[in-house]
Amino acid sequence: MFFSHPDLAQRYVDLARRISMRCKVRIPRKWRRRFCRRCGSFLWPGVNCRVRIRQNRFPHIVITCLKCGNQRRVPIK
């Protein structure tokens, strides 16, 4: 769906987030990490987001949305 109709994929992401907020249901962590917090787009590594592994102060993964530039840091255990 994402490659053939990206506008529909964006619409489905918006609907899922809106329904979960209205019904007070948590979206699972593995799916929550696939959404950009700033622009709400579905993140597909290599297509519209960049994924980097950093070892600076603590090991973490940096996911950068290429649409809005927002960065998300996910700690590596």
PDB file of N, CA, C, O and CB in Angstrom:
ATOM      1  N   MET A   1       0.822  -1.184   0.000  1.00  0.00           N
ATOM      2  CA  MET A   1       0.000   0.000   0.000  1.00  0.00           C
ATOM      3  C   MET A   1       0.873   1.257   0.000  1.00  0.00           C
ATOM      4  O   MET A   1       0.546   2.240  -0.665  1.00  0.00           O
ATOM      5  CB  MET A   1      -0.939  -0.007   1.204  1.00  0.00           C
ATOM      6  N   PHE A   2       1.970   1.226   0.736  1.00  0.00           N
ATOM      7  CA  PHE A   2       2.812   2.412   0.876  1.00  0.00           C
ATOM      8  C   PHE A   2       3.418   2.836  -0.459  1.00  0.00           C
ATOM      9  O   PHE A   2       3.458   4.026  -0.769  1.00  0.00           O
ATOM     10  CB  PHE A   2       3.919   2.152   1.887  1.00  0.00           C
ATOM     11  N   PHE A   3       3.892   1.866  -1.256  1.00  0.00           N
ATOM     12  CA  PHE A   3       4.565   2.216  -2.509  1.00  0.00           C
ATOM     13  C   PHE A   3       3.582   2.579  -3.612  1.00  0.00           C
ATOM     14  O   PHE A   3       3.858   3.470  -4.415  1.00  0.00           O
ATOM     15  CB  PHE A   3       5.439   1.069  -2.966  1.00  0.00           C
ATOM     16  N   SER A   4       2.436   1.899  -3.663  1.00  0.00           N
ATOM     17  CA  SER A   4       1.495   2.173  -4.744  1.00  0.00           C
ATOM     18  C   SER A   4       0.628   3.405  -4.466  1.00  0.00           C
ATOM     19  O   SER A   4       0.330   4.169  -5.384  1.00  0.00           O
ATOM     20  CB  SER A   4       0.608   0.965  -4.971  1.00  0.00           C
ATOM     21  N   HIS A   5       0.223   3.604  -3.208  1.00  0.00           N
ATOM     22  CA  HIS A   5      -0.637   4.736  -2.852  1.00  0.00           C
ATOM     23  C   HIS A   5      -0.160   5.368  -1.546  1.00  0.00           C
ATOM     24  O   HIS A   5      -0.746   5.106  -0.496  1.00  0.00           O
ATOM     25  CB  HIS A   5      -2.115   4.283  -2.724  1.00  0.00           C
ATOM     26  N   PRO A   6       0.881   6.188  -1.581  1.00  0.00           N
ATOM     27  CA  PRO A   6       1.388   6.779  -0.338  1.00  0.00           C
ATOM     28  C   PRO A   6       0.385   7.703   0.346  1.00  0.00           C
ATOM     29  O   PRO A   6       0.404   7.828   1.570  1.00  0.00           O
ATOM     30  CB  PRO A   6       2.652   7.544  -0.620  1.00  0.00           C
ATOM     31  N   ASP A   7      -0.493   8.352  -0.422  1.00  0.00           N
ATOM     32  CA  ASP A   7      -1.489   9.223   0.200  1.00  0.00           C
ATOM     33  C   ASP A   7      -2.508   8.424   1.003  1.00  0.00           C
ATOM     34  O   ASP A   7      -2.950   8.872   2.061  1.00  0.00           O
ATOM     35  CB  ASP A   7      -2.202  10.052  -0.861  1.00  0.00           C
ATOM     36  N   LEU A   8      -2.887   7.234   0.504  1.00  0.00           N
ATOM     37  CA  LEU A   8      -3.794   6.371   1.262  1.00  0.00           C
ATOM     38  C   LEU A   8      -3.121   5.826   2.513  1.00  0.00           C
ATOM     39  O   LEU A   8      -3.758   5.708   3.560  1.00  0.00           O
ATOM     40  CB  LEU A   8      -4.285   5.217   0.390  1.00  0.00           C
ATOM     41  N   ALA A   9      -1.837   5.493   2.414  1.00  0.00           N
ATOM     42  CA  ALA A   9      -1.101   5.006   3.582  1.00  0.00           C
ATOM     43  C   ALA A   9      -1.073   6.080   4.662  1.00  0.00           C
ATOM     44  O   ALA A   9      -1.240   5.779   5.844  1.00  0.00           O
ATOM     45  CB  ALA A   9       0.338   4.593   3.192  1.00  0.00           C
ATOM     46  N   GLN A  10      -0.862   7.330   4.262  1.00  0.00           N
ATOM     47  CA  GLN A  10      -0.868   8.436   5.222  1.00  0.00           C
ATOM     48  C   GLN A  10      -2.245   8.592   5.855  1.00  0.00           C
ATOM     49  O   GLN A  10      -2.353   8.843   7.055  1.00  0.00           O
ATOM     50  CB  GLN A  10      -0.448   9.747   4.539  1.00  0.00           C
ATOM     51  N   ARG A  11      -3.276   8.446   5.069  1.00  0.00           N
ATOM     52  CA  ARG A  11      -4.655   8.545   5.586  1.00  0.00           C
ATOM     53  C   ARG A  11      -4.930   7.448   6.608  1.00  0.00           C
ATOM     54  O   ARG A  11      -5.548   7.712   7.639  1.00  0.00           O
ATOM     55  CB  ARG A  11      -5.680   8.455   4.431  1.00  0.00           C
ATOM     56  N   TYR A  12      -4.483   6.226   6.341  1.00  0.00           N
ATOM     57  CA  TYR A  12      -4.703   5.113   7.267  1.00  0.00           C
ATOM     58  C   TYR A  12      -3.942   5.322   8.574  1.00  0.00           C
ATOM     59  O   TYR A  12      -4.433   4.957   9.642  1.00  0.00           O
ATOM     60  CB  TYR A  12      -4.279   3.790   6.619  1.00  0.00           C
ATOM     61  N   VAL A  13      -2.757   5.901   8.497  1.00  0.00           N
ATOM     62  CA  VAL A  13      -2.005   6.213   9.716  1.00  0.00           C
ATOM     63  C   VAL A  13      -2.774   7.236  10.547  1.00  0.00           C
ATOM     64  O   VAL A  13      -2.900   7.083  11.762  1.00  0.00           O
ATOM     65  CB  VAL A  13      -0.585   6.747   9.371  1.00  0.00           C
ATOM     66  N   ASP A  14      -3.285   8.273   9.899  1.00  0.00           N
ATOM     67  CA  ASP A  14      -4.058   9.286  10.616  1.00  0.00           C
ATOM     68  C   ASP A  14      -5.295   8.678  11.266  1.00  0.00           C
ATOM     69  O   ASP A  14      -5.617   8.995  12.411  1.00  0.00           O
ATOM     70  CB  ASP A  14      -4.466  10.415   9.668  1.00  0.00           C
ATOM     71  N   LEU A  15      -5.993   7.800  10.533  1.00  0.00           N
ATOM     72  CA  LEU A  15      -7.183   7.155  11.085  1.00  0.00           C
ATOM     73  C   LEU A  15      -6.843   6.278  12.281  1.00  0.00           C
ATOM     74  O   LEU A  15      -7.546   6.310  13.291  1.00  0.00           O
ATOM     75  CB  LEU A  15      -7.876   6.324  10.015  1.00  0.00           C
ATOM     76  N   ALA A  16      -5.782   5.502  12.180  1.00  0.00           N
ATOM     77  CA  ALA A  16      -5.395   4.613  13.277  1.00  0.00           C
ATOM     78  C   ALA A  16      -5.045   5.415  14.522  1.00  0.00           C
ATOM     79  O   ALA A  16      -5.458   5.055  15.624  1.00  0.00           O
ATOM     80  CB  ALA A  16      -4.205   3.731  12.866  1.00  0.00           C
ATOM     81  N   ARG A  17      -4.298   6.487  14.362  1.00  0.00           N
ATOM     82  CA  ARG A  17      -3.932   7.312  15.523  1.00  0.00           C
ATOM     83  C   ARG A  17      -5.157   7.990  16.124  1.00  0.00           C
ATOM     84  O   ARG A  17      -5.284   8.064  17.346  1.00  0.00           O
ATOM     85  CB  ARG A  17      -2.893   8.370  15.125  1.00  0.00           C
ATOM     86  N   ARG A  18      -6.051   8.482  15.287  1.00  0.00           N
ATOM     87  CA  ARG A  18      -7.244   9.158  15.783  1.00  0.00           C
ATOM     88  C   ARG A  18      -8.173   8.187  16.521  1.00  0.00           C
ATOM     89  O   ARG A  18      -8.719   8.529  17.570  1.00  0.00           O
ATOM     90  CB  ARG A  18      -7.991   9.821  14.625  1.00  0.00           C
ATOM     91  N   ILE A  19      -8.352   6.985  15.978  1.00  0.00           N
ATOM     92  CA  ILE A  19      -9.201   5.981  16.626  1.00  0.00           C
ATOM     93  C   ILE A  19      -8.602   5.555  17.954  1.00  0.00           C
ATOM     94  O   ILE A  19      -9.323   5.406  18.940  1.00  0.00           O
ATOM     95  CB  ILE A  19      -9.391   4.758  15.714  1.00  0.00           C
ATOM     96  N   SER A  20      -7.283   5.355  17.989  1.00  0.00           N
ATOM     97  CA  SER A  20      -6.654   4.928  19.242  1.00  0.00           C
ATOM     98  C   SER A  20      -6.762   6.010  20.317  1.00  0.00           C
ATOM     99  O   SER A  20      -6.925   5.693  21.495  1.00  0.00           O
ATOM    100  CB  SER A  20      -5.180   4.573  19.002  1.00  0.00           C
ATOM    101  N   MET A  21      -6.673   7.275  19.928  1.00  0.00           N
ATOM    102  CA  MET A  21      -6.811   8.344  20.915  1.00  0.00           C
ATOM    103  C   MET A  21      -8.260   8.467  21.389  1.00  0.00           C
ATOM    104  O   MET A  21      -8.509   8.707  22.570  1.00  0.00           O
ATOM    105  CB  MET A  21      -6.331   9.679  20.326  1.00  0.00           C
ATOM    106  N   ARG A  22      -9.205   8.304  20.477  1.00  0.00           N
ATOM    107  CA  ARG A  22     -10.606   8.430  20.843  1.00  0.00           C
ATOM    108  C   ARG A  22     -11.043   7.297  21.769  1.00  0.00           C
ATOM    109  O   ARG A  22     -11.777   7.524  22.730  1.00  0.00           O
ATOM    110  CB  ARG A  22     -11.477   8.452  19.592  1.00  0.00           C
ATOM    111  N   CYS A  23     -10.591   6.080  21.479  1.00  0.00           N
ATOM    112  CA  CYS A  23     -10.984   4.911  22.272  1.00  0.00           C
ATOM    113  C   CYS A  23     -10.035   4.643  23.431  1.00  0.00           C
ATOM    114  O   CYS A  23     -10.234   3.692  24.187  1.00  0.00           O
ATOM    115  CB  CYS A  23     -11.054   3.687  21.389  1.00  0.00           C
ATOM    116  N   LYS A  24      -8.999   5.476  23.579  1.00  0.00           N
ATOM    117  CA  LYS A  24      -8.002   5.336  24.648  1.00  0.00           C
ATOM    118  C   LYS A  24      -7.365   3.949  24.641  1.00  0.00           C
ATOM    119  O   LYS A  24      -7.266   3.285  25.672  1.00  0.00           O
ATOM    120  CB  LYS A  24      -8.644   5.604  26.013  1.00  0.00           C
ATOM    121  N   VAL A  25      -6.940   3.535  23.458  1.00  0.00           N
ATOM    122  CA  VAL A  25      -6.265   2.253  23.267  1.00  0.00           C
ATOM    123  C   VAL A  25      -4.842   2.546  22.818  1.00  0.00           C
ATOM    124  O   VAL A  25      -4.617   3.366  21.929  1.00  0.00           O
ATOM    125  CB  VAL A  25      -7.018   1.348  22.223  1.00  0.00           C
ATOM    126  N   ARG A  26      -3.884   1.867  23.442  1.00  0.00           N
ATOM    127  CA  ARG A  26      -2.484   2.076  23.068  1.00  0.00           C
ATOM    128  C   ARG A  26      -2.165   1.361  21.756  1.00  0.00           C
ATOM    129  O   ARG A  26      -2.588   0.228  21.527  1.00  0.00           O
ATOM    130  CB  ARG A  26      -1.546   1.582  24.186  1.00  0.00           C
ATOM    131  N   ILE A  27      -1.420   2.042  20.915  1.00  0.00           N
ATOM    132  CA  ILE A  27      -0.874   1.408  19.719  1.00  0.00           C
ATOM    133  C   ILE A  27       0.381   0.667  20.168  1.00  0.00           C
ATOM    134  O   ILE A  27       1.179   1.231  20.918  1.00  0.00           O
ATOM    135  CB  ILE A  27      -0.560   2.466  18.567  1.00  0.00           C
ATOM    136  N   PRO A  28       0.581  -0.576  19.736  1.00  0.00           N
ATOM    137  CA  PRO A  28       1.771  -1.325  20.164  1.00  0.00           C
ATOM    138  C   PRO A  28       3.062  -0.577  19.828  1.00  0.00           C
ATOM    139  O   PRO A  28       3.126   0.168  18.850  1.00  0.00           O
ATOM    140  CB  PRO A  28       1.788  -2.711  19.505  1.00  0.00           C
ATOM    141  N   ARG A  29       4.081  -0.786  20.649  1.00  0.00           N
ATOM    142  CA  ARG A  29       5.349  -0.066  20.521  1.00  0.00           C
ATOM    143  C   ARG A  29       5.978  -0.254  19.146  1.00  0.00           C
ATOM    144  O   ARG A  29       6.519   0.696  18.581  1.00  0.00           O
ATOM    145  CB  ARG A  29       6.319  -0.524  21.593  1.00  0.00           C
ATOM    146  N   LYS A  30       5.915  -1.473  18.599  1.00  0.00           N
ATOM    147  CA  LYS A  30       6.555  -1.703  17.300  1.00  0.00           C
ATOM    148  C   LYS A  30       5.896  -0.887  16.194  1.00  0.00           C
ATOM    149  O   LYS A  30       6.560  -0.540  15.217  1.00  0.00           O
ATOM    150  CB  LYS A  30       6.510  -3.188  16.943  1.00  0.00           C
ATOM    151  N   TRP A  31       4.592  -0.568  16.321  1.00  0.00           N
ATOM    152  CA  TRP A  31       3.922   0.262  15.319  1.00  0.00           C
ATOM    153  C   TRP A  31       4.060   1.743  15.642  1.00  0.00           C
ATOM    154  O   TRP A  31       4.114   2.575  14.736  1.00  0.00           O
ATOM    155  CB  TRP A  31       2.447  -0.112  15.220  1.00  0.00           C
ATOM    156  N   ARG A  32       4.118   2.077  16.939  1.00  0.00           N
ATOM    157  CA  ARG A  32       4.282   3.477  17.325  1.00  0.00           C
ATOM    158  C   ARG A  32       5.598   4.038  16.816  1.00  0.00           C
ATOM    159  O   ARG A  32       5.681   5.211  16.452  1.00  0.00           O
ATOM    160  CB  ARG A  32       4.205   3.624  18.840  1.00  0.00           C
ATOM    161  N   ARG A  33       6.616   3.208  16.791  1.00  0.00           N
ATOM    162  CA  ARG A  33       7.928   3.661  16.309  1.00  0.00           C
ATOM    163  C   ARG A  33       7.956   3.863  14.804  1.00  0.00           C
ATOM    164  O   ARG A  33       8.905   4.454  14.288  1.00  0.00           O
ATOM    165  CB  ARG A  33       8.999   2.667  16.701  1.00  0.00           C
ATOM    166  N   ARG A  34       6.959   3.398  14.093  1.00  0.00           N
ATOM    167  CA  ARG A  34       6.907   3.554  12.640  1.00  0.00           C
ATOM    168  C   ARG A  34       6.239   4.855  12.218  1.00  0.00           C
ATOM    169  O   ARG A  34       6.186   5.156  11.026  1.00  0.00           O
ATOM    170  CB  ARG A  34       6.175   2.387  12.022  1.00  0.00           C
ATOM    171  N   PHE A  35       5.724   5.641  13.178  1.00  0.00           N
ATOM    172  CA  PHE A  35       5.084   6.914  12.873  1.00  0.00           C
ATOM    173  C   PHE A  35       5.992   8.056  13.297  1.00  0.00           C
ATOM    174  O   PHE A  35       6.651   7.981  14.334  1.00  0.00           O
ATOM    175  CB  PHE A  35       3.713   7.023  13.568  1.00  0.00           C
ATOM    176  N   CYS A  36       6.024   9.101  12.503  1.00  0.00           N
ATOM    177  CA  CYS A  36       6.752  10.309  12.892  1.00  0.00           C
ATOM    178  C   CYS A  36       5.879  11.096  13.863  1.00  0.00           C
ATOM    179  O   CYS A  36       4.688  11.284  13.616  1.00  0.00           O
ATOM    180  CB  CYS A  36       7.131  11.178  11.640  1.00  0.00           C
ATOM    181  N   ARG A  37       6.464  11.554  14.959  1.00  0.00           N
ATOM    182  CA  ARG A  37       5.688  12.288  15.957  1.00  0.00           C
ATOM    183  C   ARG A  37       5.314  13.687  15.477  1.00  0.00           C
ATOM    184  O   ARG A  37       4.259  14.206  15.841  1.00  0.00           O
ATOM    185  CB  ARG A  37       6.468  12.383  17.255  1.00  0.00           C
ATOM    186  N   ARG A  38       6.164  14.295  14.671  1.00  0.00           N
ATOM    187  CA  ARG A  38       5.917  15.671  14.245  1.00  0.00           C
ATOM    188  C   ARG A  38       4.932  15.748  13.082  1.00  0.00           C
ATOM    189  O   ARG A  38       3.933  16.462  13.172  1.00  0.00           O
ATOM    190  CB  ARG A  38       7.222  16.334  13.852  1.00  0.00           C
ATOM    191  N   CYS A  39       5.195  15.026  11.990  1.00  0.00           N
ATOM    192  CA  CYS A  39       4.335  15.152  10.808  1.00  0.00           C
ATOM    193  C   CYS A  39       3.337  14.008  10.672  1.00  0.00           C
ATOM    194  O   CYS A  39       2.414  14.101   9.864  1.00  0.00           O
ATOM    195  CB  CYS A  39       5.184  15.224   9.562  1.00  0.00           C
ATOM    196  N   GLY A  40       3.498  12.923  11.446  1.00  0.00           N
ATOM    197  CA  GLY A  40       2.537  11.828  11.425  1.00  0.00           C
ATOM    198  C   GLY A  40       2.686  10.874  10.262  1.00  0.00           C
ATOM    199  O   GLY A  40       1.811  10.034  10.055  1.00  0.00           O
ATOM    200  N   SER A  41       3.756  10.967   9.495  1.00  0.00           N
ATOM    201  CA  SER A  41       3.905  10.088   8.342  1.00  0.00           C
ATOM    202  C   SER A  41       4.395   8.707   8.768  1.00  0.00           C
ATOM    203  O   SER A  41       5.044   8.550   9.802  1.00  0.00           O
ATOM    204  CB  SER A  41       4.872  10.701   7.326  1.00  0.00           C
ATOM    205  N   PHE A  42       4.070   7.716   7.949  1.00  0.00           N
ATOM    206  CA  PHE A  42       4.516   6.351   8.180  1.00  0.00           C
ATOM    207  C   PHE A  42       5.974   6.258   7.756  1.00  0.00           C
ATOM    208  O   PHE A  42       6.311   6.602   6.623  1.00  0.00           O
ATOM    209  CB  PHE A  42       3.632   5.320   7.406  1.00  0.00           C
ATOM    210  N   LEU A  43       6.842   5.798   8.650  1.00  0.00           N
ATOM    211  CA  LEU A  43       8.278   5.770   8.371  1.00  0.00           C
ATOM    212  C   LEU A  43       8.675   4.428   7.780  1.00  0.00           C
ATOM    213  O   LEU A  43       8.465   3.378   8.386  1.00  0.00           O
ATOM    214  CB  LEU A  43       9.088   6.050   9.648  1.00  0.00           C
ATOM    215  N   TRP A  44       9.250   4.480   6.592  1.00  0.00           N
ATOM    216  CA  TRP A  44       9.727   3.294   5.897  1.00  0.00           C
ATOM    217  C   TRP A  44      11.232   3.465   5.707  1.00  0.00           C
ATOM    218  O   TRP A  44      11.659   4.292   4.901  1.00  0.00           O
ATOM    219  CB  TRP A  44       8.983   3.085   4.517  1.00  0.00           C
ATOM    220  N   PRO A  45      12.052   2.687   6.444  1.00  0.00           N
ATOM    221  CA  PRO A  45      13.508   2.873   6.367  1.00  0.00           C
ATOM    222  C   PRO A  45      14.036   2.753   4.941  1.00  0.00           C
ATOM    223  O   PRO A  45      13.718   1.805   4.223  1.00  0.00           O
ATOM    224  CB  PRO A  45      14.210   1.858   7.253  1.00  0.00           C
ATOM    225  N   GLY A  46      14.838   3.720   4.553  1.00  0.00           N
ATOM    226  CA  GLY A  46      15.422   3.732   3.224  1.00  0.00           C
ATOM    227  C   GLY A  46      14.580   4.457   2.200  1.00  0.00           C
ATOM    228  O   GLY A  46      15.072   4.770   1.115  1.00  0.00           O
ATOM    229  N   VAL A  47      13.325   4.733   2.510  1.00  0.00           N
ATOM    230  CA  VAL A  47      12.447   5.425   1.573  1.00  0.00           C
ATOM    231  C   VAL A  47      12.175   6.849   2.056  1.00  0.00           C
ATOM    232  O   VAL A  47      12.475   7.813   1.351  1.00  0.00           O
ATOM    233  CB  VAL A  47      11.122   4.652   1.397  1.00  0.00           C
ATOM    234  N   ASN A  48      11.610   6.981   3.248  1.00  0.00           N
ATOM    235  CA  ASN A  48      11.340   8.323   3.753  1.00  0.00           C
ATOM    236  C   ASN A  48      11.893   8.548   5.159  1.00  0.00           C
ATOM    237  O   ASN A  48      11.528   9.516   5.825  1.00  0.00           O
ATOM    238  CB  ASN A  48       9.854   8.578   3.748  1.00  0.00           C
ATOM    239  N   CYS A  49      12.778   7.650   5.609  1.00  0.00           N
ATOM    240  CA  CYS A  49      13.481   7.890   6.870  1.00  0.00           C
ATOM    241  C   CYS A  49      14.877   7.283   6.791  1.00  0.00           C
ATOM    242  O   CYS A  49      15.142   6.361   6.020  1.00  0.00           O
ATOM    243  CB  CYS A  49      12.691   7.297   8.073  1.00  0.00           C
ATOM    244  N   ARG A  50      15.752   7.837   7.617  1.00  0.00           N
ATOM    245  CA  ARG A  50      17.138   7.378   7.666  1.00  0.00           C
ATOM    246  C   ARG A  50      17.375   6.777   9.047  1.00  0.00           C
ATOM    247  O   ARG A  50      16.969   7.355  10.055  1.00  0.00           O
ATOM    248  CB  ARG A  50      18.150   8.552   7.369  1.00  0.00           C
ATOM    249  N   VAL A  51      18.032   5.617   9.096  1.00  0.00           N
ATOM    250  CA  VAL A  51      18.295   4.923  10.356  1.00  0.00           C
ATOM    251  C   VAL A  51      19.800   4.835  10.540  1.00  0.00           C
ATOM    252  O   VAL A  51      20.514   4.339   9.668  1.00  0.00           O
ATOM    253  CB  VAL A  51      17.640   3.500  10.378  1.00  0.00           C
ATOM    254  N   ARG A  52      20.283   5.325  11.695  1.00  0.00           N
ATOM    255  CA  ARG A  52      21.708   5.295  12.009  1.00  0.00           C
ATOM    256  C   ARG A  52      21.901   4.737  13.407  1.00  0.00           C
ATOM    257  O   ARG A  52      21.064   4.943  14.286  1.00  0.00           O
ATOM    258  CB  ARG A  52      22.335   6.705  11.890  1.00  0.00           C
ATOM    259  N   ILE A  53      23.007   4.030  13.613  1.00  0.00           N
ATOM    260  CA  ILE A  53      23.373   3.514  14.928  1.00  0.00           C
ATOM    261  C   ILE A  53      24.465   4.414  15.479  1.00  0.00           C
ATOM    262  O   ILE A  53      25.471   4.656  14.812  1.00  0.00           O
ATOM    263  CB  ILE A  53      23.846   2.016  14.855  1.00  0.00           C
ATOM    264  N   ARG A  54      24.271   4.912  16.699  1.00  0.00           N
ATOM    265  CA  ARG A  54      25.237   5.804  17.340  1.00  0.00           C
ATOM    266  C   ARG A  54      25.724   5.181  18.640  1.00  0.00           C
ATOM    267  O   ARG A  54      24.984   4.465  19.316  1.00  0.00           O
ATOM    268  CB  ARG A  54      24.615   7.197  17.605  1.00  0.00           C
ATOM    269  N   GLN A  55      26.988   5.465  18.984  1.00  0.00           N
ATOM    270  CA  GLN A  55      27.611   4.925  20.187  1.00  0.00           C
ATOM    271  C   GLN A  55      28.166   6.033  21.071  1.00  0.00           C
ATOM    272  O   GLN A  55      29.082   5.775  21.852  1.00  0.00           O
ATOM    273  CB  GLN A  55      28.719   3.950  19.815  1.00  0.00           C
ATOM    274  N   ASN A  56      27.651   7.255  20.980  1.00  0.00           N
ATOM    275  CA  ASN A  56      28.234   8.395  21.692  1.00  0.00           C
ATOM    276  C   ASN A  56      28.249   8.188  23.204  1.00  0.00           C
ATOM    277  O   ASN A  56      29.175   7.558  23.714  1.00  0.00           O
ATOM    278  CB  ASN A  56      27.467   9.662  21.359  1.00  0.00           C
ATOM    279  N   ARG A  57      27.283   8.682  23.921  1.00  0.00           N
ATOM    280  CA  ARG A  57      27.235   8.511  25.373  1.00  0.00           C
ATOM    281  C   ARG A  57      26.624   7.168  25.742  1.00  0.00           C
ATOM    282  O   ARG A  57      27.092   6.490  26.658  1.00  0.00           O
ATOM    283  CB  ARG A  57      26.439   9.645  26.021  1.00  0.00           C
ATOM    284  N   PHE A  58      25.607   6.803  25.042  1.00  0.00           N
ATOM    285  CA  PHE A  58      24.958   5.515  25.252  1.00  0.00           C
ATOM    286  C   PHE A  58      24.581   4.977  23.874  1.00  0.00           C
ATOM    287  O   PHE A  58      24.268   5.763  22.981  1.00  0.00           O
ATOM    288  CB  PHE A  58      23.695   5.640  26.195  1.00  0.00           C
ATOM    289  N   PRO A  59      24.603   3.671  23.681  1.00  0.00           N
ATOM    290  CA  PRO A  59      24.258   3.135  22.362  1.00  0.00           C
ATOM    291  C   PRO A  59      22.771   3.348  22.059  1.00  0.00           C
ATOM    292  O   PRO A  59      21.906   3.010  22.868  1.00  0.00           O
ATOM    293  CB  PRO A  59      24.610   1.633  22.283  1.00  0.00           C
ATOM    294  N   HIS A  60      22.492   3.906  20.892  1.00  0.00           N
ATOM    295  CA  HIS A  60      21.115   4.151  20.501  1.00  0.00           C
ATOM    296  C   HIS A  60      20.996   4.182  18.986  1.00  0.00           C
ATOM    297  O   HIS A  60      21.988   4.296  18.266  1.00  0.00           O
ATOM    298  CB  HIS A  60      20.606   5.463  21.105  1.00  0.00           C
ATOM    299  N   ILE A  61      19.759   4.077  18.523  1.00  0.00           N
ATOM    300  CA  ILE A  61      19.439   4.161  17.101  1.00  0.00           C
ATOM    301  C   ILE A  61      18.776   5.515  16.869  1.00  0.00           C
ATOM    302  O   ILE A  61      17.880   5.906  17.618  1.00  0.00           O
ATOM    303  CB  ILE A  61      18.504   2.970  16.640  1.00  0.00           C
ATOM    304  N   VAL A  62      19.208   6.224  15.845  1.00  0.00           N
ATOM    305  CA  VAL A  62      18.613   7.515  15.493  1.00  0.00           C
ATOM    306  C   VAL A  62      17.809   7.320  14.215  1.00  0.00           C
ATOM    307  O   VAL A  62      18.354   6.934  13.181  1.00  0.00           O
ATOM    308  CB  VAL A  62      19.711   8.632  15.313  1.00  0.00           C
ATOM    309  N   ILE A  63      16.510   7.590  14.293  1.00  0.00           N
ATOM    310  CA  ILE A  63      15.615   7.494  13.141  1.00  0.00           C
ATOM    311  C   ILE A  63      15.242   8.917  12.752  1.00  0.00           C
ATOM    312  O   ILE A  63      14.629   9.638  13.538  1.00  0.00           O
ATOM    313  CB  ILE A  63      14.332   6.622  13.461  1.00  0.00           C
ATOM    314  N   THR A  64      15.612   9.325  11.534  1.00  0.00           N
ATOM    315  CA  THR A  64      15.367  10.685  11.063  1.00  0.00           C
ATOM    316  C   THR A  64      14.313  10.659   9.969  1.00  0.00           C
ATOM    317  O   THR A  64      14.480   9.970   8.962  1.00  0.00           O
ATOM    318  CB  THR A  64      16.671  11.339  10.548  1.00  0.00           C
ATOM    319  N   CYS A  65      13.234  11.400  10.157  1.00  0.00           N
ATOM    320  CA  CYS A  65      12.193  11.532   9.138  1.00  0.00           C
ATOM    321  C   CYS A  65      12.719  12.471   8.057  1.00  0.00           C
ATOM    322  O   CYS A  65      13.144  13.586   8.358  1.00  0.00           O
ATOM    323  CB  CYS A  65      10.844  12.068   9.754  1.00  0.00           C
ATOM    324  N   LEU A  66      12.694  12.031   6.812  1.00  0.00           N
ATOM    325  CA  LEU A  66      13.197  12.860   5.720  1.00  0.00           C
ATOM    326  C   LEU A  66      12.163  13.867   5.236  1.00  0.00           C
ATOM    327  O   LEU A  66      12.484  14.747   4.437  1.00  0.00           O
ATOM    328  CB  LEU A  66      13.636  11.987   4.567  1.00  0.00           C
ATOM    329  N   LYS A  67      10.930  13.748   5.707  1.00  0.00           N
ATOM    330  CA  LYS A  67       9.881  14.685   5.311  1.00  0.00           C
ATOM    331  C   LYS A  67       9.949  15.970   6.133  1.00  0.00           C
ATOM    332  O   LYS A  67       9.854  17.071   5.590  1.00  0.00           O
ATOM    333  CB  LYS A  67       8.503  14.035   5.463  1.00  0.00           C
ATOM    334  N   CYS A  68      10.117  15.818   7.466  1.00  0.00           N
ATOM    335  CA  CYS A  68      10.119  17.002   8.328  1.00  0.00           C
ATOM    336  C   CYS A  68      11.437  17.197   9.074  1.00  0.00           C
ATOM    337  O   CYS A  68      11.658  18.267   9.641  1.00  0.00           O
ATOM    338  CB  CYS A  68       8.991  16.908   9.322  1.00  0.00           C
ATOM    339  N   GLY A  69      12.322  16.191   9.091  1.00  0.00           N
ATOM    340  CA  GLY A  69      13.608  16.321   9.753  1.00  0.00           C
ATOM    341  C   GLY A  69      13.612  15.955  11.227  1.00  0.00           C
ATOM    342  O   GLY A  69      14.634  16.106  11.898  1.00  0.00           O
ATOM    343  N   ASN A  70      12.490  15.477  11.740  1.00  0.00           N
ATOM    344  CA  ASN A  70      12.411  15.098  13.148  1.00  0.00           C
ATOM    345  C   ASN A  70      13.277  13.870  13.415  1.00  0.00           C
ATOM    346  O   ASN A  70      13.326  12.949  12.599  1.00  0.00           O
ATOM    347  CB  ASN A  70      10.949  14.824  13.556  1.00  0.00           C
ATOM    348  N   GLN A  71      13.966  13.861  14.568  1.00  0.00           N
ATOM    349  CA  GLN A  71      14.817  12.733  14.939  1.00  0.00           C
ATOM    350  C   GLN A  71      14.251  12.044  16.162  1.00  0.00           C
ATOM    351  O   GLN A  71      13.800  12.696  17.103  1.00  0.00           O
ATOM    352  CB  GLN A  71      16.262  13.192  15.202  1.00  0.00           C
ATOM    353  N   ARG A  72      14.277  10.728  16.141  1.00  0.00           N
ATOM    354  CA  ARG A  72      13.849   9.920  17.284  1.00  0.00           C
ATOM    355  C   ARG A  72      15.004   9.034  17.688  1.00  0.00           C
ATOM    356  O   ARG A  72      15.621   8.381  16.846  1.00  0.00           O
ATOM    357  CB  ARG A  72      12.581   9.071  16.951  1.00  0.00           C
ATOM    358  N   ARG A  73      15.298   9.010  18.977  1.00  0.00           N
ATOM    359  CA  ARG A  73      16.378   8.177  19.498  1.00  0.00           C
ATOM    360  C   ARG A  73      15.775   7.012  20.259  1.00  0.00           C
ATOM    361  O   ARG A  73      14.957   7.198  21.161  1.00  0.00           O
ATOM    362  CB  ARG A  73      17.334   8.995  20.408  1.00  0.00           C
ATOM    363  N   VAL A  74      16.191   5.801  19.883  1.00  0.00           N
ATOM    364  CA  VAL A  74      15.707   4.583  20.528  1.00  0.00           C
ATOM    365  C   VAL A  74      16.906   3.915  21.179  1.00  0.00           C
ATOM    366  O   VAL A  74      17.846   3.535  20.480  1.00  0.00           O
ATOM    367  CB  VAL A  74      14.995   3.618  19.503  1.00  0.00           C
ATOM    368  N   PRO A  75      16.900   3.759  22.515  1.00  0.00           N
ATOM    369  CA  PRO A  75      18.052   3.129  23.168  1.00  0.00           C
ATOM    370  C   PRO A  75      18.170   1.657  22.805  1.00  0.00           C
ATOM    371  O   PRO A  75      17.173   0.956  22.635  1.00  0.00           O
ATOM    372  CB  PRO A  75      17.950   3.279  24.680  1.00  0.00           C
ATOM    373  N   ILE A  76      19.419   1.207  22.691  1.00  0.00           N
ATOM    374  CA  ILE A  76      19.707  -0.203  22.431  1.00  0.00           C
ATOM    375  C   ILE A  76      20.031  -0.837  23.767  1.00  0.00           C
ATOM    376  O   ILE A  76      20.854  -0.320  24.523  1.00  0.00           O
ATOM    377  CB  ILE A  76      20.889  -0.388  21.401  1.00  0.00           C
ATOM    378  N   LYS A  77      19.396  -1.940  24.056  1.00  0.00           N
ATOM    379  CA  LYS A  77      19.627  -2.611  25.342  1.00  0.00           C
ATOM    380  C   LYS A  77      20.798  -3.540  25.272  1.00  0.00           C
ATOM    381  O   LYS A  77      21.133  -4.186  26.265  1.00  0.00           O
ATOM    382  CB  LYS A  77      18.403  -3.376  25.777  1.00  0.00           C
TER     383      LYS A  77
END
